[in-house]
């Protein structure tokens, strides 16, 4: 899916989240509250009556009151390099001390530089100076930029921001994936995979299915509500690149009384033109309906049918429940490489 086809950029990956390795690496000032809070995955909180030796405790990044010309800034190393589509500048609980405005720039660095300043490197502006509201999720679409490894949030002239969410498309190192001598997880978020649709995600987001690492608990997986009628739940994933799936892992860890009873997987070889959630597409069965056990990592290889190259997979669970992770291991096709 290309940038032009996205109608809500918040449906993309938060490239800056500490959940996938995002880090606030530098700031010109953090007198009242540290920069590290900007990328925390957890929602910002308020602690009534709590103070530090520098002032009111705030769950965000907050600079001192500026008494000279200029502005404040913070540099964030993205957890996954990619193309930014939009940001949320969340000023939750900052009222009377939020910035008047902000701008955003991106850059692509080799390695992990340890020194930054507004004039240290070539930055590309993708969000011009824009007014901000206090105690609000300021949703701001970004102009098209290239592959970025870092973003710089500039605030005018000073103040506090609770969280910065940087939504975009992961752009993996395709050469490294191509050189891999073993199968790779074609749907992993770090390899450009994305969960594009799901029938339900009442208790847990569909995006959790392809996060790095083992699930940390039920809240770190995809979980649907209890189904009271006919049918079953499903999620559609887009592979990072066209490839052939040769092994599947379905992880129901932490789901003990609410794991699905069974699952199946179908695949589709489609370009950007087709909506993978549309009816009557030529899906091919990869994994027939197979029993699942609670709180277990299931591995399927001999059970898979020959299905050819795929760009999408439809993961069906019967009838409902929760799954921590879905891994689709295989090799990129020649065209994808």
N, C-alpha and C positions, 0 to 999 in steps of 0.2 A: 504494500500500500504506500502511495506516495504522499507527500505533505499536502498536496492540493485536495486530496480526497478526505482529509480529516476535518470533521466539523466541530469536535470538542477535543482540544489538545490535552485536556486532563485525563483522557482515556489512554494516553501514552505513558511511557515509563518516566518516573521521576529520577532523572540521571544524577541528581545531586544528593539523593537520600543516603544517610549513613547506613541504611539497611543493605545497600549494595556497594558500600565503600566510599561514598562521597565524604570529603573532608574540607573544612574551612581552614586553609593553610596560611592565610595572612590577612591582616587588617591594619589600618593606620591608627585605629584607636578602639579600645573595648573597655573603657573605664568602668562602666556600670554593669555590663553583662557580657559574657564571653562569646566570641564568634562561633564556637562549636555548636551552640544551640541552633543556629540557622538551619542546619541540615538534619536535625533529629527527625526521625520518622514519626514519633509520637506527637500528638496534638499539643499545642502550648497550653500551659495551665496558669492559674492565678493563685497566689498564696496571700490571703488577706493578712495584713499587719506584719509581714515578714520583711526584715531589713538586713542588709549587710553593713560592714563598716564604711561602705561607699555610698549607700543609698538604698532605695527600695529594691528588693529582690525581684528580678524579672526573668521570665523564661524566653529569652531571645538574645539578640545582639544589640547592645545599646552603647552609644558613644557619649562623651561629655558634651556640654553645651559649648558650641564653637564661638569664640570671641574674635576670630579673624577671618578674612575671606577664604573661600575654598569649600571643600566638601569631604565627606568621609567615604571609605571604600572597604570592601572585603573581597578577597579572592577565594574561590572554591574550586578544588580539584574534583572533577566529576568522577563518580564511582565507575561509570562506563562512558567511554567516548561516544559522541553521537552528534546529531543535528538537532538543534533546539527549535521547538515549535512555539513555545509559550511558557510563561512563568506565572506563579502565584506569589505575590509579595504579601505575606500575611502579617498584618500589624496587630494581631489579637492582643488585647489588654494594654496596648499602647495608645493612650488618649491624652493629648496635650504634650506628648513627648515623641510622637511619630515624625518621620521626615515629611517635608512638604512634597518631595518628588523623588524619583529614582531614575536611573538608566542602567542598561545592561550591555556588557561587551563580552565577546568570546575570543579565545585564542587556542591554538593547537601547539603544544610543547612536546618535544622529545624528552623522555625521562621525567624526573620530578624536580624541577628547579626549586630552590629554596629562598629566592629573593624576588619580590614583586614590588612595583610601585606604578602609579599611573603612567609614567613615562618610560618604564623599563623595557617594554616589549611592544610589538605590534599587536594591537587589539582591534577587533572589528565590532562596531556598534550594531546591535540587532534590536535594541529598544531605545529610542531617543528619550530624552528627559520627559517624564510623565508624572502628573499629579497623583498623589496617594491619599487615601482616606485612612483615618485612624480606626483601630479595632475592627478591621475588615480584611477579607480575603480579596486583595486586588488582583483580578485576573487580567493578564496583559499578553496579547498575542505578540510574537516576535517576528521580525523580518527574517528572510531567509539568509542563513549564514552557512559556512562550510562545517566540516567535521571539527568538533571542539573537544579539548581535553580539560579546559578551565573556563570558568565564567567569572566576571568581576561585576559585583553589585556596587553601584555608586549611589549614595544617598545625599540629598541636598536639603539643608546644609549639614544636618546632624540628626541624631535621634535614635529610635529603637525599632527594630524589625524582629518579629517573633520567629518566622520561618521563611525560607526561600525554597519553593518547589520549582524545579527546572524540568519541564516535560519535553520529551523529544524521542527521536528514533535512534536506537543503538546502531552504531556503525562499527562492527568488529574488525579485527585484523584478519582479512581474508587470506592473506599469504600464510600467516601462522596456521590457520585452520587447514589450509591446503597441504601444508607440510606435515601435518599430524599423521603419524603412522598407525594410529588406532582410530576407532570410531569416535565421533564427537556427538554431543547432545545437540541435535539440530534445532531443538526448540528452546534451548536455554536462553534466558534473557540476555546473558553476556555474549551470546552468539547471534543476536539479532532477532530471536524469536519473540512472538507477541500473541497474547490471548485476545482475539478480536471480538469474540461474542460469547455469551453464555445464557442459558435459559433462566437462571436464577443465581443470585449470590447474596441471599438474605443475611447469612451469618459470616461469610468470609469472601473476600474479593477473588475473582477469577485470576487476577494477575499474580496471586501468590503461588499458583501452580508451577510457575517456571522460575521462581526466585533461586538464587544461589544457595547452596548448602542444604542441610537437612531441615525439615520444619521444626520450629521452636515450640510449637504447641498448636492446639486447635485453631487459635486466632491467626496462625501463620499459614493456613491452608484455605482451600476453596470449599465452602459448605453451603448447601441449599436448605431451604425450609422443608418441613415434613410434607410430602406430597399426599394429598387426600383424594385425588382423582386418578384417572388413567394416565398413562404416559410415563416419561422418564426425563431426567435432566441431562444436559449436555454442555460442552464447551468446545469452541472451535479455536484452534491455534494455527498461527502462520509460522512456518519454519523460517529460520534466518536466511536460508538459501535452499534452492531446489536440491533434493537429495533422495536417497533410498534408505528407508528405515530398516534396520536389521535386528534391533533389540529394543524392548520397551520395559520401563520401570514404572510401576504405579505404587506410590508410597501412601499408605493409610495410617502412618504413625500418629499416635495421640487420638485417633478416632476409634473409640472402643465400643461404644454402644450406638454409634451413628455412622459407621462406615457403610458405603453402598454394598448391596448384596452381590453385585456383578458389574462388569464393565465390558465395553467393546470399543474398537477403534476402526475408523474408516479414513481413507486418504483421498486427496484430490490433487490433480495437477492443473493449476489454473494460474492465469496471469492477473494483472490488476483489474482487468475489465469485468470479471465476474465477482459478484458478492457471494462469499462462501456461505453466508447464512440464508441465501435464497433457496427456495424449494426446487426439487427436480434436477439437481446437479448430479453428474455421474460419479458419485462416491464409490470407492472400491474397498471391500472389507480387507483390513490388515489383520486385526485380531478379532475373531468371533467372540460372541458373548461368553465371558469367562468368569467364574466365581472369584470373589474377593474375600479376604479375611480381614478382620479388624486389626489395627495397630501392627501392621506388617509391611515390609518392603517386598513387593512382588516383582519378579523378573520373568519376562516372557521372550523367548527366542524361537524355540522349536514350534511354539504354538502359532507363530506368524505365518500368514499366507503371502505368496508372491503378489506384490501390488505395484511394482514399478516406481518411477520417480514421483515425488509429491512436493507440493508447495504448502499444502494445508492438511491438517488432521482434525477429525471430529471425534472427540472423546465423549462417549456416552456412559452414564452411570445408571444403574437400575436399583430401585426406582429413584432414589435421591440419596443425600448424605454428604459426607465430607471426605476430601482427598487432600493430602498434604503437598505432594509433588507428582508431576508427570515428566518423565524423561524419555525422549525418543532418540536413540543412538543410531548413527549411520554415517554414510559418507556423502559429501557433496557431489552432485553430478558434474560432468565436464563443463556444462554451460554456467552452473553456479560458480565454479571455481574461476 
